[in-house]
Structures are given as structure tokens and as C-alpha cells.
Amino acid sequence: MNEPTAPHGVALVTGANKGIGRATAAQLAARGMTVLIGSREVRRGEAAAAGIRASGGDAHAITLDVTDQDTIGRAAEQIADRYGRLDVLVNNAGISGSGNAAPQDAVDRVPSAVDLRVVREVFEVNVFGVIAVTNAMLPLLRRSAAARIVNLTSHAASLTLYADPAGPLAGLPSAAYSPSKTALNAITLQYANELRAEGILVNAVAPGYVDTEINGNTGILTPAEAAEPIVRLAMLEGDGPTGGFHSADGPLPW
């Protein structure tokens, strides 16, 4: 195994060739980290990495499909061979189930009318993909002196907000995306409890309503703004929180 070559830390961001993931990668690189751009399509990942390097950051593309165990395994091997460890894992890759999940004519909707294929595909990426990547990277994270895991969730994961019939989410039915993010929150808590004694901090962050492809570019926040709380959680001091459901404005109700 090669000795680590990135004294300021190594970070892997999944789905980082665009949107929030790319902005997160750029900000981590600006803080001195070597950032690995996880992307299903290596060409897009390489373009994103090149853009970050052009701004003075250290970024490299790595092929990673969170639904493909073979690419996940190869990515872990490549990181181990080149760096020997991983300091930050940002599980950013995700889909909404409306327009970016197959079949294209099926969308997330009320539970009584949803196509189960959409629910399965959304959970495959948003929940099972996070577990698969995290488990593959854990041996590398355990070699870090201060490992951090950040899972991208959503305000729509909050059962408390959804339970209020007069609340902001009552008119946004979802049988796939919102439940997948609620499940992701639960998984985040489980990892936090498991890894707390090892000093590995695990948190979920809802970036807010961001201008990205996942919502047809209707969001009001820029990806750079959304990345700020993600980066803060990725670079927590040892006495920082773990097992939290965060937003830019503070804790969110479960």
C-alpha cells in the first residue's frame, strides 16, 4: 500500500460532477483537501475535476455508480492504493423519482397511485447506495485520524413537518423521495451510534431548495450556498455533533 500523499485530507464526494456535489467538492478543495469526484460517467467527472484544478484545488475524477457494487469496490481499492485512507465521505448522489428515475413516464406521487418501480429505484440510490458506499469506504475512514461522513437529506425527510396538515409539506405528497430521505436519516443515526466510540462523526444535512436539475432548476439557493453547511459538517472538530439532522439554519425536527 502506498503512503498517504495528501496531508490536508482526502475527501470523496459522490455524484460530484455537477450541482451541489460539485460545489461541495470545490469548497473542500479550496480548504486544502484532495477531493475525489465520484461520477458515473468518467468524462463528466474529469471535466469537473479539471475545473476545480484550474481554480487551484486538488481534484481527481473517480468512476463511481452508487448502485453498482463493482464500481464501488474498485473506487475503494483505488483510494487505498493511492492515498491509504479517506478522511471525508460526502454521500451526495441522489434522485427524486420525478423525471430522473426510470421509467421516465412514472413519477413520485401519492402512495395509492405510485409506480413501485419508482419507489424501488429511488430507494436503491438514496438509501441502499449510501449503505453500499459507506460500508466499502469504512475501512479507509477508520485509517483517518478524524473521519467525517455527511449524508445529504432533505427537509422533506422530516416526519414532524409532514405530520402537520397545515405545515409547509402537507401539499407535497411523496411515496418515494421523502420516505427515502426519512430512511436515510434513520441510517445516519445508526451509523452515528455505531461509529461514535471510534471518533467518526456522522451527520445528515438538508441543503434546502437548491437550483439543480433534480427540481428542474426551480430552486432559490445556489449550489455554492447549499454546499456551505455540508462543508462545515465535513470539517467538524472532534467535539462536534454526530447523529444530527441539520440545515443551514440549525437542527431540523425528525
SEZAKOL-915145 format. One record per residue (C-alpha): residue number from 1; x, y, z; residue in one letter. Coordinates in nm, 2 decimals, decimal comma. Example, Ala and Ser with C-alpha at 12.3 -4.5 7.8 and 13.67 -1.06 7.14 Angstrom:
# residues 2
@pos: 1; xx: 1,23; yy: -0,45; zz: 0,78; code: A;
@pos: 2; xx: 1,37; yy: -0,11; zz: 0,71; code: S;
# end
This chain:
# residues 254
@pos: 1; xx: 0,00; yy: 0,00; zz: 0,00; code: M;
@pos: 2; xx: 0,13; yy: 0,35; zz: -0,08; code: N;
@pos: 3; xx: 0,17; yy: 0,60; zz: 0,19; code: E;
@pos: 4; xx: -0,09; yy: 0,88; zz: 0,21; code: P;
@pos: 5; xx: 0,01; yy: 1,17; zz: -0,01; code: T;
@pos: 6; xx: -0,25; yy: 1,43; zz: 0,09; code: A;
@pos: 7; xx: -0,16; yy: 1,57; zz: 0,44; code: P;
@pos: 8; xx: -0,46; yy: 1,80; zz: 0,44; code: H;
@pos: 9; xx: -0,70; yy: 1,52; zz: 0,40; code: G;
@pos: 10; xx: -0,88; yy: 1,32; zz: 0,13; code: V;
@pos: 11; xx: -1,25; yy: 1,36; zz: 0,06; code: A;
@pos: 12; xx: -1,48; yy: 1,16; zz: -0,16; code: L;
@pos: 13; xx: -1,80; yy: 1,32; zz: -0,29; code: V;
@pos: 14; xx: -2,05; yy: 1,10; zz: -0,47; code: T;
@pos: 15; xx: -2,24; yy: 1,25; zz: -0,76; code: G;
@pos: 16; xx: -1,99; yy: 1,53; zz: -0,77; code: A;
@pos: 17; xx: -1,97; yy: 1,61; zz: -1,14; code: N;
@pos: 18; xx: -2,25; yy: 1,88; zz: -1,11; code: K;
@pos: 19; xx: -2,48; yy: 2,07; zz: -0,88; code: G;
@pos: 20; xx: -2,44; yy: 2,05; zz: -0,50; code: I;
@pos: 21; xx: -2,18; yy: 1,78; zz: -0,52; code: G;
@pos: 22; xx: -1,95; yy: 1,97; zz: -0,75; code: R;
@pos: 23; xx: -1,99; yy: 2,29; zz: -0,54; code: A;
@pos: 24; xx: -1,91; yy: 2,08; zz: -0,22; code: T;
@pos: 25; xx: -1,61; yy: 1,94; zz: -0,39; code: A;
@pos: 26; xx: -1,48; yy: 2,28; zz: -0,49; code: A;
@pos: 27; xx: -1,52; yy: 2,42; zz: -0,14; code: Q;
@pos: 28; xx: -1,35; yy: 2,13; zz: 0,02; code: L;
@pos: 29; xx: -1,06; yy: 2,16; zz: -0,23; code: A;
@pos: 30; xx: -1,04; yy: 2,54; zz: -0,15; code: A;
@pos: 31; xx: -0,98; yy: 2,44; zz: 0,21; code: R;
@pos: 32; xx: -0,68; yy: 2,23; zz: 0,12; code: G;
@pos: 33; xx: -0,83; yy: 1,88; zz: 0,08; code: M;
@pos: 34; xx: -0,76; yy: 1,64; zz: -0,21; code: T;
@pos: 35; xx: -1,11; yy: 1,58; zz: -0,35; code: V;
@pos: 36; xx: -1,22; yy: 1,28; zz: -0,54; code: L;
@pos: 37; xx: -1,51; yy: 1,35; zz: -0,78; code: I;
@pos: 38; xx: -1,73; yy: 1,04; zz: -0,78; code: G;
@pos: 39; xx: -1,92; yy: 1,02; zz: -1,11; code: S;
@pos: 40; xx: -2,09; yy: 0,75; zz: -1,30; code: R;
@pos: 41; xx: -1,96; yy: 0,90; zz: -1,63; code: E;
@pos: 42; xx: -1,58; yy: 0,95; zz: -1,60; code: V;
@pos: 43; xx: -1,58; yy: 1,21; zz: -1,88; code: R;
@pos: 44; xx: -1,81; yy: 1,44; zz: -1,67; code: R;
@pos: 45; xx: -1,61; yy: 1,37; zz: -1,36; code: G;
@pos: 46; xx: -1,29; yy: 1,46; zz: -1,53; code: E;
@pos: 47; xx: -1,43; yy: 1,78; zz: -1,66; code: A;
@pos: 48; xx: -1,55; yy: 1,88; zz: -1,31; code: A;
@pos: 49; xx: -1,21; yy: 1,79; zz: -1,16; code: A;
@pos: 50; xx: -1,03; yy: 1,99; zz: -1,42; code: A;
@pos: 51; xx: -1,24; yy: 2,29; zz: -1,34; code: G;
@pos: 52; xx: -1,15; yy: 2,27; zz: -0,97; code: I;
@pos: 53; xx: -0,78; yy: 2,22; zz: -1,05; code: R;
@pos: 54; xx: -0,80; yy: 2,53; zz: -1,28; code: A;
@pos: 55; xx: -0,91; yy: 2,73; zz: -0,97; code: S;
@pos: 56; xx: -0,61; yy: 2,60; zz: -0,77; code: G;
@pos: 57; xx: -0,77; yy: 2,30; zz: -0,60; code: G;
@pos: 58; xx: -0,65; yy: 1,93; zz: -0,59; code: D;
@pos: 59; xx: -0,93; yy: 1,73; zz: -0,75; code: A;
@pos: 60; xx: -0,94; yy: 1,40; zz: -0,94; code: H;
@pos: 61; xx: -1,22; yy: 1,20; zz: -1,10; code: A;
@pos: 62; xx: -1,31; yy: 0,85; zz: -0,99; code: I;
@pos: 63; xx: -1,57; yy: 0,63; zz: -1,15; code: T;
@pos: 64; xx: -1,84; yy: 0,55; zz: -0,90; code: L;
@pos: 65; xx: -2,20; yy: 0,44; zz: -0,95; code: D;
@pos: 66; xx: -2,37; yy: 0,40; zz: -0,61; code: V;
@pos: 67; xx: -2,59; yy: 0,13; zz: -0,75; code: T;
@pos: 68; xx: -2,30; yy: -0,08; zz: -0,89; code: D;
@pos: 69; xx: -2,11; yy: -0,27; zz: -0,63; code: Q;
@pos: 70; xx: -1,82; yy: -0,34; zz: -0,87; code: D;
@pos: 71; xx: -1,75; yy: 0,03; zz: -0,93; code: T;
@pos: 72; xx: -1,78; yy: 0,10; zz: -0,56; code: I;
@pos: 73; xx: -1,53; yy: -0,18; zz: -0,48; code: G;
@pos: 74; xx: -1,29; yy: -0,06; zz: -0,75; code: R;
@pos: 75; xx: -1,31; yy: 0,30; zz: -0,62; code: A;
@pos: 76; xx: -1,23; yy: 0,19; zz: -0,27; code: A;
@pos: 77; xx: -0,93; yy: -0,01; zz: -0,40; code: E;
@pos: 78; xx: -0,80; yy: 0,29; zz: -0,60; code: Q;
@pos: 79; xx: -0,83; yy: 0,52; zz: -0,30; code: I;
@pos: 80; xx: -0,65; yy: 0,27; zz: -0,08; code: A;
@pos: 81; xx: -0,37; yy: 0,22; zz: -0,33; code: D;
@pos: 82; xx: -0,31; yy: 0,60; zz: -0,39; code: R;
@pos: 83; xx: -0,39; yy: 0,75; zz: -0,05; code: Y;
@pos: 84; xx: -0,41; yy: 0,48; zz: 0,21; code: G;
@pos: 85; xx: -0,70; yy: 0,64; zz: 0,38; code: R;
@pos: 86; xx: -1,02; yy: 0,85; zz: 0,35; code: L;
@pos: 87; xx: -1,09; yy: 1,15; zz: 0,58; code: D;
@pos: 88; xx: -1,43; yy: 1,27; zz: 0,45; code: V;
@pos: 89; xx: -1,72; yy: 1,09; zz: 0,27; code: L;
@pos: 90; xx: -2,00; yy: 1,30; zz: 0,14; code: V;
@pos: 91; xx: -2,29; yy: 1,08; zz: 0,02; code: N;
@pos: 92; xx: -2,44; yy: 1,34; zz: -0,22; code: N;
@pos: 93; xx: -2,57; yy: 1,12; zz: -0,51; code: A;
@pos: 94; xx: -2,94; yy: 1,11; zz: -0,51; code: G;
@pos: 95; xx: -3,25; yy: 1,11; zz: -0,74; code: I;
@pos: 96; xx: -3,60; yy: 1,24; zz: -0,69; code: S;
@pos: 97; xx: -3,81; yy: 0,99; zz: -0,87; code: G;
@pos: 98; xx: -3,97; yy: 1,26; zz: -1,08; code: S;
@pos: 99; xx: -3,81; yy: 1,28; zz: -1,42; code: G;
@pos: 100; xx: -3,47; yy: 1,13; zz: -1,34; code: N;
@pos: 101; xx: -3,58; yy: 0,78; zz: -1,25; code: A;
@pos: 102; xx: -3,68; yy: 0,50; zz: -1,49; code: A;
@pos: 103; xx: -3,93; yy: 0,47; zz: -1,64; code: P;
@pos: 104; xx: -3,94; yy: 0,83; zz: -1,75; code: Q;
@pos: 105; xx: -4,32; yy: 0,85; zz: -1,76; code: D;
@pos: 106; xx: -4,35; yy: 0,74; zz: -1,40; code: A;
@pos: 107; xx: -4,31; yy: 0,99; zz: -1,12; code: V;
@pos: 108; xx: -4,32; yy: 1,02; zz: -0,74; code: D;
@pos: 109; xx: -4,68; yy: 1,08; zz: -0,63; code: R;
@pos: 110; xx: -4,94; yy: 0,98; zz: -0,36; code: V;
@pos: 111; xx: -4,88; yy: 0,63; zz: -0,23; code: P;
@pos: 112; xx: -5,20; yy: 0,49; zz: -0,37; code: S;
@pos: 113; xx: -5,10; yy: 0,58; zz: -0,73; code: A;
@pos: 114; xx: -4,72; yy: 0,55; zz: -0,73; code: V;
@pos: 115; xx: -4,54; yy: 0,30; zz: -0,96; code: D;
@pos: 116; xx: -4,35; yy: 0,07; zz: -0,74; code: L;
@pos: 117; xx: -4,06; yy: 0,07; zz: -0,99; code: R;
@pos: 118; xx: -4,00; yy: 0,44; zz: -0,90; code: V;
@pos: 119; xx: -4,00; yy: 0,37; zz: -0,53; code: V;
@pos: 120; xx: -3,75; yy: 0,09; zz: -0,57; code: R;
@pos: 121; xx: -3,52; yy: 0,29; zz: -0,79; code: E;
@pos: 122; xx: -3,53; yy: 0,59; zz: -0,56; code: V;
@pos: 123; xx: -3,45; yy: 0,38; zz: -0,25; code: F;
@pos: 124; xx: -3,18; yy: 0,20; zz: -0,45; code: E;
@pos: 125; xx: -2,99; yy: 0,52; zz: -0,50; code: V;
@pos: 126; xx: -3,09; yy: 0,73; zz: -0,19; code: N;
@pos: 127; xx: -3,07; yy: 0,46; zz: 0,08; code: V;
@pos: 128; xx: -2,91; yy: 0,14; zz: -0,04; code: F;
@pos: 129; xx: -2,64; yy: 0,33; zz: -0,24; code: G;
@pos: 130; xx: -2,54; yy: 0,52; zz: 0,07; code: V;
@pos: 131; xx: -2,51; yy: 0,20; zz: 0,27; code: I;
@pos: 132; xx: -2,31; yy: 0,03; zz: 0,00; code: A;
@pos: 133; xx: -2,06; yy: 0,32; zz: -0,05; code: V;
@pos: 134; xx: -2,03; yy: 0,39; zz: 0,33; code: T;
@pos: 135; xx: -1,95; yy: 0,02; zz: 0,41; code: N;
@pos: 136; xx: -1,70; yy: 0,00; zz: 0,13; code: A;
@pos: 137; xx: -1,52; yy: 0,31; zz: 0,25; code: M;
@pos: 138; xx: -1,53; yy: 0,24; zz: 0,62; code: L;
@pos: 139; xx: -1,20; yy: 0,06; zz: 0,63; code: P;
@pos: 140; xx: -1,04; yy: 0,36; zz: 0,47; code: L;
@pos: 141; xx: -1,22; yy: 0,61; zz: 0,70; code: L;
@pos: 142; xx: -1,11; yy: 0,41; zz: 1,00; code: R;
@pos: 143; xx: -0,75; yy: 0,48; zz: 0,90; code: R;
@pos: 144; xx: -0,82; yy: 0,86; zz: 0,93; code: S;
@pos: 145; xx: -0,74; yy: 1,05; zz: 1,25; code: A;
@pos: 146; xx: -1,07; yy: 1,24; zz: 1,22; code: A;
@pos: 147; xx: -1,31; yy: 1,08; zz: 0,97; code: A;
@pos: 148; xx: -1,64; yy: 1,25; zz: 0,89; code: R;
@pos: 149; xx: -1,94; yy: 1,12; zz: 0,70; code: I;
@pos: 150; xx: -2,20; yy: 1,36; zz: 0,57; code: V;
@pos: 151; xx: -2,53; yy: 1,23; zz: 0,41; code: N;
@pos: 152; xx: -2,74; yy: 1,47; zz: 0,20; code: L;
@pos: 153; xx: -3,10; yy: 1,45; zz: 0,31; code: T;
@pos: 154; xx: -3,39; yy: 1,69; zz: 0,28; code: S;
@pos: 155; xx: -3,64; yy: 1,90; zz: 0,48; code: H;
@pos: 156; xx: -3,89; yy: 1,66; zz: 0,32; code: A;
@pos: 157; xx: -3,74; yy: 1,38; zz: 0,54; code: A;
@pos: 158; xx: -3,90; yy: 1,53; zz: 0,85; code: S;
@pos: 159; xx: -4,19; yy: 1,33; zz: 0,97; code: L;
@pos: 160; xx: -4,27; yy: 1,61; zz: 1,21; code: T;
@pos: 161; xx: -4,32; yy: 1,86; zz: 0,93; code: L;
@pos: 162; xx: -4,52; yy: 1,62; zz: 0,72; code: Y;
@pos: 163; xx: -4,74; yy: 1,53; zz: 1,01; code: A;
@pos: 164; xx: -4,87; yy: 1,89; zz: 1,03; code: D;
@pos: 165; xx: -5,17; yy: 1,92; zz: 0,80; code: P;
@pos: 166; xx: -5,12; yy: 2,29; zz: 0,79; code: A;
@pos: 167; xx: -4,75; yy: 2,27; zz: 0,75; code: G;
@pos: 168; xx: -4,53; yy: 2,35; zz: 0,45; code: P;
@pos: 169; xx: -4,50; yy: 1,99; zz: 0,33; code: L;
@pos: 170; xx: -4,87; yy: 1,89; zz: 0,36; code: A;
@pos: 171; xx: -4,94; yy: 1,97; zz: -0,01; code: G;
@pos: 172; xx: -4,63; yy: 1,78; zz: -0,14; code: L;
@pos: 173; xx: -4,72; yy: 1,41; zz: -0,15; code: P;
@pos: 174; xx: -4,44; yy: 1,17; zz: -0,19; code: S;
@pos: 175; xx: -4,42; yy: 0,79; zz: -0,18; code: A;
@pos: 176; xx: -4,06; yy: 0,76; zz: -0,29; code: A;
@pos: 177; xx: -3,83; yy: 1,06; zz: -0,24; code: Y;
@pos: 178; xx: -3,95; yy: 1,18; zz: 0,10; code: S;
@pos: 179; xx: -3,97; yy: 0,84; zz: 0,26; code: P;
@pos: 180; xx: -3,62; yy: 0,75; zz: 0,11; code: S;
@pos: 181; xx: -3,47; yy: 1,05; zz: 0,29; code: K;
@pos: 182; xx: -3,65; yy: 0,97; zz: 0,61; code: T;
@pos: 183; xx: -3,49; yy: 0,62; zz: 0,58; code: A;
@pos: 184; xx: -3,16; yy: 0,78; zz: 0,51; code: L;
@pos: 185; xx: -3,19; yy: 0,99; zz: 0,83; code: N;
@pos: 186; xx: -3,25; yy: 0,66; zz: 1,03; code: A;
@pos: 187; xx: -2,95; yy: 0,50; zz: 0,87; code: I;
@pos: 188; xx: -2,74; yy: 0,81; zz: 0,96; code: T;
@pos: 189; xx: -2,84; yy: 0,77; zz: 1,32; code: L;
@pos: 190; xx: -2,75; yy: 0,40; zz: 1,31; code: Q;
@pos: 191; xx: -2,40; yy: 0,47; zz: 1,17; code: Y;
@pos: 192; xx: -2,35; yy: 0,76; zz: 1,42; code: A;
@pos: 193; xx: -2,43; yy: 0,53; zz: 1,71; code: N;
@pos: 194; xx: -2,20; yy: 0,25; zz: 1,57; code: E;
@pos: 195; xx: -1,91; yy: 0,48; zz: 1,50; code: L;
@pos: 196; xx: -1,93; yy: 0,73; zz: 1,79; code: R;
@pos: 197; xx: -1,68; yy: 0,54; zz: 2,00; code: A;
@pos: 198; xx: -1,43; yy: 0,55; zz: 1,71; code: E;
@pos: 199; xx: -1,45; yy: 0,92; zz: 1,68; code: G;
@pos: 200; xx: -1,61; yy: 0,91; zz: 1,34; code: I;
@pos: 201; xx: -1,88; yy: 1,18; zz: 1,32; code: L;
@pos: 202; xx: -2,18; yy: 1,10; zz: 1,10; code: V;
@pos: 203; xx: -2,45; yy: 1,37; zz: 1,02; code: N;
@pos: 204; xx: -2,73; yy: 1,44; zz: 0,78; code: A;
@pos: 205; xx: -2,78; yy: 1,78; zz: 0,62; code: V;
@pos: 206; xx: -3,07; yy: 1,92; zz: 0,43; code: A;
@pos: 207; xx: -2,92; yy: 2,17; zz: 0,19; code: P;
@pos: 208; xx: -3,26; yy: 2,35; zz: 0,12; code: G;
@pos: 209; xx: -3,44; yy: 2,43; zz: -0,20; code: Y;
@pos: 210; xx: -3,14; yy: 2,45; zz: -0,44; code: V;
@pos: 211; xx: -3,13; yy: 2,54; zz: -0,81; code: D;
@pos: 212; xx: -3,03; yy: 2,20; zz: -0,95; code: T;
@pos: 213; xx: -3,16; yy: 1,95; zz: -1,21; code: E;
@pos: 214; xx: -3,33; yy: 1,74; zz: -0,95; code: I;
@pos: 215; xx: -3,61; yy: 2,00; zz: -0,93; code: N;
@pos: 216; xx: -3,59; yy: 2,13; zz: -1,28; code: G;
@pos: 217; xx: -3,37; yy: 2,43; zz: -1,17; code: N;
@pos: 218; xx: -3,65; yy: 2,59; zz: -0,98; code: T;
@pos: 219; xx: -3,47; yy: 2,62; zz: -0,65; code: G;
@pos: 220; xx: -3,38; yy: 2,96; zz: -0,49; code: I;
@pos: 221; xx: -3,04; yy: 2,87; zz: -0,34; code: L;
@pos: 222; xx: -2,72; yy: 2,83; zz: -0,55; code: T;
@pos: 223; xx: -2,53; yy: 2,51; zz: -0,52; code: P;
@pos: 224; xx: -2,24; yy: 2,71; zz: -0,36; code: A;
@pos: 225; xx: -2,48; yy: 2,83; zz: -0,09; code: E;
@pos: 226; xx: -2,61; yy: 2,48; zz: -0,04; code: A;
@pos: 227; xx: -2,26; yy: 2,34; zz: 0,00; code: A;
@pos: 228; xx: -2,16; yy: 2,56; zz: 0,29; code: E;
@pos: 229; xx: -2,33; yy: 2,36; zz: 0,57; code: P;
@pos: 230; xx: -2,22; yy: 2,04; zz: 0,41; code: I;
@pos: 231; xx: -1,86; yy: 2,15; zz: 0,42; code: V;
@pos: 232; xx: -1,89; yy: 2,27; zz: 0,78; code: R;
@pos: 233; xx: -2,01; yy: 1,92; zz: 0,88; code: L;
@pos: 234; xx: -1,73; yy: 1,76; zz: 0,68; code: A;
@pos: 235; xx: -1,47; yy: 1,96; zz: 0,87; code: M;
@pos: 236; xx: -1,60; yy: 1,93; zz: 1,22; code: L;
@pos: 237; xx: -1,36; yy: 1,94; zz: 1,52; code: E;
@pos: 238; xx: -1,35; yy: 1,63; zz: 1,73; code: G;
@pos: 239; xx: -1,61; yy: 1,76; zz: 1,98; code: D;
@pos: 240; xx: -1,86; yy: 1,83; zz: 1,70; code: G;
@pos: 241; xx: -2,21; yy: 1,68; zz: 1,68; code: P;
@pos: 242; xx: -2,29; yy: 1,34; zz: 1,55; code: T;
@pos: 243; xx: -2,62; yy: 1,18; zz: 1,46; code: G;
@pos: 244; xx: -2,78; yy: 1,51; zz: 1,38; code: G;
@pos: 245; xx: -3,04; yy: 1,63; zz: 1,12; code: F;
@pos: 246; xx: -2,91; yy: 1,97; zz: 1,02; code: H;
@pos: 247; xx: -2,98; yy: 2,26; zz: 0,79; code: S;
@pos: 248; xx: -2,81; yy: 2,59; zz: 0,73; code: A;
@pos: 249; xx: -3,03; yy: 2,74; zz: 0,99; code: D;
@pos: 250; xx: -2,97; yy: 2,48; zz: 1,26; code: G;
@pos: 251; xx: -3,12; yy: 2,15; zz: 1,37; code: P;
@pos: 252; xx: -3,44; yy: 2,02; zz: 1,20; code: L;
@pos: 253; xx: -3,72; yy: 1,82; zz: 1,36; code: P;
@pos: 254; xx: -3,71; yy: 1,45; zz: 1,30; code: W;
# end
